[in-house]
Amino acid sequence: MGQFRVRFHALPAAALVVASCGTLEVPSRPVAGGTQQVASAGETRLLVRWQAESAALGMAGLIGAKGWQRAARQSQDLLVEGWVAYEGPAGTASDLRRALSGRKAVLAVSGVGRVGTGPERPEPVPGIAADPGVRQQYHHALLRTASAHAITRGRPDIVVAVVDTGADILHPDFAGRGGASRVVAGRNHLDGGSDLTDGTGHGTHCLGVVGATAGNNIGVEGMAPETGLRAERVLDARGQGTWESVASGILAASRAGARVISLSLGDTYSAPVLEQAVTAAQSRGALVVAAMGNFGDARRVYPASLPGVLAVGATNQQDQRTGFSCQGPWIGIVAPGMQIYSTLPHTGRYAYGYMSGTSMAAPMVSGLAALVMARHPAWTVEQVARRIRESARDLAEPGFDVQTGSGRIDPVAALAD
């Protein structure tokens, strides 16, 4: 969630703006776990999670009677979890929800919503800087990452998945020692294809913050420059997607063995399909890291505020919480997120640029998590998250606070024996 006008759409007709301020124009209703999801007469696509495939077949008549039918486009990652997508005319979603309510065969009904980052406006620096471009990454000096990298730079088998707008996986700053890209290409969860083209630069920027290659005499350096990287595209060229596409990307990454899932996106509304995907990823041993959001206040943003998610706020060059960074009792940690210099798609005019937001802070923490995992490969994700929090540097009053959580990350302390 970059500071540069990040939009989150609950429905095509109404927009939520996540920046230093925002507006809320969509009705909501509570769902299980105290979260909220959008309920609107404009819904034309719903997800139903069935106990068994036979149940879905057995209810086809009831669903058809309401004017709905199984959608042609289905996410295989969601189907494995029991989710089936249905489409129908606007104005009838509430009727279908009521018809399915309370039936034992139905585990959950979820809207797909609209979510996204869009379009980012990076502040580019002309040309491809040499690796001394690290001097433009003030956070490395602030965090003493050179000392941290003397302990570990990460391991290729510990994979961080950036679930975002896609990525330029052939960017020269993602090349490994042999010249091949260190980034494993996931899928395009918007259409099920393989096109990972990053139309906004947001995903490529976040991926570079996690793990841009170090010591290659070009560009920048990531927090974990030797960790494994994976890109899943869940947002389109305008920076928009749905909770359906996001959930599919989370599930695909966790099934592929990603140890950390980095989510620089969010909305003030949740959905059952998102919550189930996060829970499933956590059950497979993945640490889910998410941006707190850029409203600058205490409104609840998802998935950052979901149980077990390591929620990340942003700090600036002066080691202070930024004015745009959200706050709340669910915050875990803060990290530099103001004016972060990182990779951009190299097929454009510039291959590097600055972005600001909790979007940049989240992948920084994701990279640190990968370093801790490399240092302590037998640790659980709970132990990793605890070490990151307990080793943090307090920025406010001693102990936890709702503005900065446990404090600003300290990689050297996190990697100490």
C-alpha atoms as one frame of an Amber mdcrd trajectory, in Angstrom:
protein
   0.000   0.000   0.000   2.072   2.891  -1.251   1.370   6.414  -0.118   0.832
   7.570  -3.678  -2.960   7.334  -3.822  -3.733   3.720  -3.148  -7.278   2.743
  -4.064  -9.301  -0.119  -2.688 -12.591  -0.903  -4.335 -15.303  -2.773  -2.456
 -17.504  -2.772  -5.553 -17.127  -1.345  -9.033 -19.545   1.448  -8.111 -17.875
   2.617  -4.900 -14.263   3.265  -4.063 -12.226   3.291  -0.886  -9.097   5.414
  -0.880  -6.233   4.344   1.373  -3.776   7.167   1.834  -3.263   9.702   4.606
  -7.031  10.062   4.597  -9.880   8.099   3.046 -13.577   7.883   2.479 -15.965
   5.062   3.140 -19.031   4.771   0.937 -20.050   1.112   1.097 -22.521  -0.523
   3.500 -21.217  -3.430   5.547 -22.357  -6.216   7.787 -20.474  -8.177  10.431
 -19.162 -11.652   9.673 -17.561 -14.360  11.776 -14.528 -13.356  13.802 -15.588
  -9.724  14.079 -14.492  -8.860  10.543 -16.613  -7.160   7.939 -17.447  -7.938
   4.373 -19.237  -5.979   1.710 -22.870  -6.924   1.083 -24.399  -5.153  -1.885
 -27.189  -5.537  -4.377 -24.539  -4.997  -7.060 -22.806  -8.333  -6.451 -22.755
 -10.569  -9.529 -20.159 -13.104  -8.340 -20.147 -15.124  -5.126 -17.933 -17.868
  -3.725 -19.467 -20.802  -1.880 -17.324 -23.155   0.184 -18.872 -26.644   0.176
 -18.235 -29.551   2.494 -17.950 -31.831  -0.530 -18.202 -31.657  -4.318 -21.352
 -33.745  -4.203 -23.005 -31.043  -2.123 -22.297 -28.462  -4.813 -23.850 -30.730
  -7.423 -26.835 -31.439  -5.225 -27.587 -27.740  -4.738 -27.263 -26.815  -8.408
 -31.033 -26.755  -8.845 -31.627 -24.385  -5.939 -28.852 -22.096  -7.124 -30.162
 -22.136 -10.685 -33.642 -21.271  -9.473 -32.236 -18.046  -8.048 -30.796 -17.157
 -11.465 -27.217 -18.162 -10.640 -24.896 -20.683 -12.252 -21.387 -21.998 -11.798
 -18.907 -19.506 -13.247 -16.799 -20.456 -16.245 -13.671 -19.027 -14.596 -12.612
 -20.931 -11.487  -9.429 -20.711  -9.441  -7.910 -24.166  -9.067  -6.271 -23.075
  -5.824  -9.675 -22.158  -4.395 -11.371 -25.274  -5.752  -8.929 -27.422  -3.790
 -10.135 -25.650  -0.640 -13.778 -26.284  -1.534 -14.596 -22.821  -2.938 -16.776
 -22.696  -6.069 -17.505 -19.435  -7.896 -21.034 -18.611  -9.083 -22.340 -15.763
 -11.224 -25.794 -14.254 -11.439 -27.757 -11.080 -12.100 -27.276  -7.969  -9.988
 -29.842  -7.569  -7.241 -30.209 -11.302  -6.490 -27.111 -12.031  -4.376 -28.953
 -11.472  -1.093 -31.604 -13.994  -2.110 -28.956 -16.617  -2.835 -27.173 -15.890
   0.438 -30.423 -16.390   2.344 -31.199 -19.609   0.467 -27.826 -21.075   1.397
 -27.786 -19.772   4.960 -27.844 -22.450   7.642 -27.421 -25.405   5.285 -25.013
 -27.987   6.650 -23.406 -28.534   3.257 -22.345 -24.879   3.092 -19.233 -23.957
   5.077 -19.161 -20.297   3.997 -20.436 -17.815   1.429 -18.107 -15.010   0.387
 -18.255 -11.966  -1.804 -15.202 -11.291  -3.968 -14.994  -7.530  -3.391 -12.564
  -5.208  -5.116  -9.064  -4.538  -3.826  -5.946  -3.046  -5.283  -3.154  -0.536
  -5.447  -3.479   1.829  -8.101  -1.677   3.348 -10.130   1.566   3.995  -8.243
   3.615   7.103  -9.001   7.239   6.269  -8.275   9.847   8.996  -8.125  12.506
   7.619 -10.501  16.226   8.211 -10.629  17.596   8.256 -14.208  19.715   5.344
 -15.365  20.761   2.156 -13.631  22.832   3.033 -10.592  25.765   0.851  -9.620
  25.504  -1.255  -6.491  26.785   1.814  -4.648  23.165   2.855  -5.295  22.811
   1.268  -1.869  23.804   4.720  -0.611  20.369   5.869  -1.784  18.804   3.196
   0.418  19.097   5.015   3.738  17.398   2.138   5.512  20.466  -0.088   5.143
  22.586   2.279   7.246  19.752   2.829   9.717  19.176  -0.897  10.155  22.869
  -1.893   9.998  22.080  -4.513   7.388  25.754  -4.889   6.443  26.374  -6.292
   9.932  23.273  -8.467   9.625  24.456  -9.805   6.257  27.780 -10.741   7.833
  25.700 -13.274   9.785  23.453 -14.426   6.924  22.158 -13.178   3.576  19.414
 -15.763   3.454  19.037 -19.153   1.784  17.528 -19.977  -1.629  15.333 -22.703
  -0.138  13.571 -20.187   2.118  11.162 -18.538  -0.285   9.399 -15.206   0.171
   6.311 -14.840  -2.043   5.265 -11.319  -3.010   1.553 -11.436  -3.791   0.959
  -8.204  -5.658   0.784  -6.638  -9.139   3.157  -9.157 -10.662   6.882  -8.571
 -11.180   9.588  -8.042 -13.732  11.251 -11.366 -12.923  13.955 -10.747 -15.550
  15.078  -7.505 -13.935  18.904  -7.629 -13.851  18.885  -7.051 -10.103  17.098
 -10.377  -9.552  19.765 -12.427 -11.336  21.685 -14.995  -9.343  25.348 -15.967
  -9.606  24.754 -17.984 -12.776  22.792 -15.221 -14.434  19.371 -16.881 -14.174
  16.561 -15.097 -12.360  16.198 -15.901  -8.659  12.456 -15.248  -8.941  10.133
 -18.207  -9.401   7.173 -17.220 -11.550   3.829 -18.000  -9.996   0.578 -17.401
 -11.862  -1.743 -14.647 -12.912  -4.675 -15.254 -10.574  -6.870 -12.784 -12.394
  -7.314 -15.067 -15.398  -5.384 -18.231 -14.496  -2.701 -17.509 -17.069   1.035
 -16.975 -16.801   1.356 -13.255 -17.596   3.109 -11.621 -14.630   3.624  -8.251
 -16.339   3.789  -5.572 -13.658   1.792  -2.659 -15.007   2.268  -0.406 -11.977
   5.764  -1.268 -10.745   4.437  -1.878  -7.237   5.106  -5.617  -7.116   8.587
  -5.268  -8.643   9.440  -2.564  -6.110   8.303  -4.731  -3.184  10.197  -7.746
  -4.527  13.379  -5.682  -4.675  12.923  -4.522  -1.093  12.761  -8.177  -0.052
  15.642  -9.586  -2.010  17.357  -7.610  -4.771  20.708  -9.280  -5.455  23.726
  -7.814  -3.643  27.274  -7.447  -4.909  26.429  -7.607  -8.610  27.658  -4.068
  -9.360  24.225  -2.880 -10.450  21.264  -1.372  -8.727  20.250  -1.953  -5.156
  20.374  -4.514  -2.393  17.474  -6.316  -0.745  16.989  -7.145   2.905  17.591
 -10.838   2.161  19.695 -10.796  -1.031  20.153 -14.562  -1.240  16.718 -15.744
  -0.193  14.355 -17.458  -2.617  11.800 -15.215  -4.321   8.387 -15.914  -5.824
   5.900 -13.615  -7.550   2.143 -14.141  -7.722   0.070 -11.656  -9.714  -3.283
 -10.882  -8.111  -3.797  -7.271  -9.280  -4.162  -6.038 -12.847  -2.410  -3.319
 -14.856  -4.544  -0.700 -13.104  -3.532  -2.130  -9.731  -6.957  -3.680  -9.072
  -8.117  -7.166  -8.196 -10.495  -8.996  -5.881 -10.264 -10.916  -2.644 -10.856
 -13.967  -4.845  -7.646 -13.330  -6.786  -5.708 -12.411  -3.628  -6.870 -15.549
  -1.810  -5.940 -17.679  -4.814  -2.445 -16.166  -4.839  -1.966 -16.755  -1.118
  -3.020 -20.385  -1.442  -0.805 -20.994  -4.488   2.221 -19.515  -2.733   1.696
 -21.544   0.415   1.177 -24.785  -1.532   4.403 -24.104  -3.413   6.233 -24.005
  -0.092   6.694 -20.273   0.456   7.821 -19.687   4.034   6.859 -15.992   4.012
   3.926 -14.403   2.181   4.237 -10.637   1.763   1.005  -8.674   1.227   1.349
  -4.967   0.467  -2.363  -4.528  -0.104  -5.494  -4.212   1.978  -9.028  -3.028
   2.450 -11.208  -1.902   5.317 -13.470  -4.850   4.481 -12.634  -8.510   4.782
 -14.159 -11.589   3.174 -14.433 -15.218   4.259 -12.418 -16.385   1.247  -9.498
 -14.154   2.317  -9.670 -15.294   5.932  -9.720 -18.974   4.975  -6.743 -18.520
   2.631  -4.682 -16.802   5.337  -5.559 -19.510   7.855  -4.660 -22.256   5.357
  -1.305 -20.631   4.589  -0.537 -20.332   8.284  -1.429 -23.977   8.843   1.130
 -24.906   6.159   3.864 -23.096   8.071   3.918 -19.762   6.237   4.381 -16.445
   8.009   1.889 -13.956   6.566   3.164 -10.364   6.656   0.845  -7.489   5.707
   0.932  -3.704   5.450  -1.002  -1.771   8.109  -2.408   0.734   5.609  -1.952
   4.438   4.951  -5.003   6.127   6.445  -2.903   7.529   9.269  -5.530   6.615
  11.837  -6.754   3.547  13.711  -9.240   2.140  11.237  -8.967  -1.635  10.827
  -7.408  -2.830   7.585  -7.401  -6.420   6.315  -5.519  -8.727   6.040  -3.160
  -6.909   8.444  -5.636  -7.163  11.324  -6.433 -10.863  10.868  -5.275 -13.274
  13.616  -1.672 -14.411  13.345  -0.732 -11.919  10.619   2.402  -9.859  11.314
   1.098  -6.332  10.667   3.684  -3.722   9.676   3.613   0.060  10.025   6.035
   2.555   8.479   8.788   4.823   9.785  10.823   7.593   8.150  14.451   8.663
   7.805  14.345  10.171  11.305  13.348   6.812  12.808   9.864   8.063  13.619
   6.448   6.710  12.701   5.198   8.321   9.494   2.034  10.370   9.551   0.331
   8.109   7.009   0.977   4.817   8.839  -2.123   3.244  10.391  -2.166   2.292
  14.051  -4.098  -0.118  16.243  -3.715  -2.938  18.774  -3.134  -5.468  15.972
   0.117  -3.793  14.852   3.179  -5.993  15.298   6.180  -3.979  14.209   7.320
  -0.974  12.191  10.019  -0.626   9.524  11.276   2.069   7.139   8.613   2.902
   4.582   9.299   6.506   3.595  11.209   7.200   0.375  12.376   3.633  -0.175
  14.592   3.158  -3.226  14.101  -0.136  -5.044  13.603  -1.928  -8.345  11.080
  -0.964 -11.026  10.306  -2.844 -14.270  13.473  -2.462 -16.334  11.569  -2.424
 -19.614  10.382   1.083 -18.764  12.300   4.355 -18.744  13.744   3.779 -15.286
  14.829   0.568 -13.581  14.807   2.011 -10.062  12.834   4.563  -8.106  11.442
   5.711  -4.767   8.105   4.779  -3.244   6.614   5.475   0.171   4.032   3.593
   2.183   3.442   0.703   4.508   3.679  -1.237   1.231   7.439  -0.764   1.403
   7.737  -1.525   5.120   5.979  -4.908   4.841   8.442  -6.508   2.371  11.314
  -5.184   4.484   9.961  -7.200   7.414   9.333 -10.147   5.092  12.999 -10.080
   4.114  14.063  -9.939   7.760  11.819 -12.942   8.502  13.643 -14.865   5.760
  16.989 -14.012   7.381  15.785 -15.214  10.788  14.533 -18.434   9.185  17.916
 -18.950   7.534  19.591 -18.446  10.889  17.159 -20.734  12.724  15.693 -23.144
  10.129  13.952 -25.301  12.745  11.989 -22.422  14.238   8.230 -22.154  13.773
   6.738 -19.035  12.241   5.488 -18.049  15.683   9.061 -18.157  16.993  10.282
 -16.123  14.026   7.635 -13.439  14.512   8.329 -13.356  18.246  12.058 -12.859
  17.674  11.386  -9.989  15.265   9.111  -8.284  17.793  11.213  -8.948  20.894
  14.435  -7.752  19.251  12.893  -4.516  17.961  14.076  -1.095  19.006  11.515
   0.851  21.036  10.560   4.159  19.447   7.977   5.321  21.940   7.209   4.417
  25.533   8.855   1.197  26.744   6.942  -1.869  25.622   4.119  -2.264  23.135
   2.129   0.713  21.850  -0.557   0.973  19.198   1.429   3.427  17.057   4.629
   1.409  16.574   3.843  -2.022  18.006   6.920  -3.605  19.527   9.131  -1.013
  17.832  11.287  -0.635  14.735  12.955  -3.775  13.398  16.589  -4.362  14.363
  18.076  -7.019  12.024  21.342  -7.384  13.925  19.547  -7.994  17.215  17.070
 -10.346  15.509  19.932 -12.502  14.196  21.956 -12.523  17.409  22.290 -15.853
  19.248
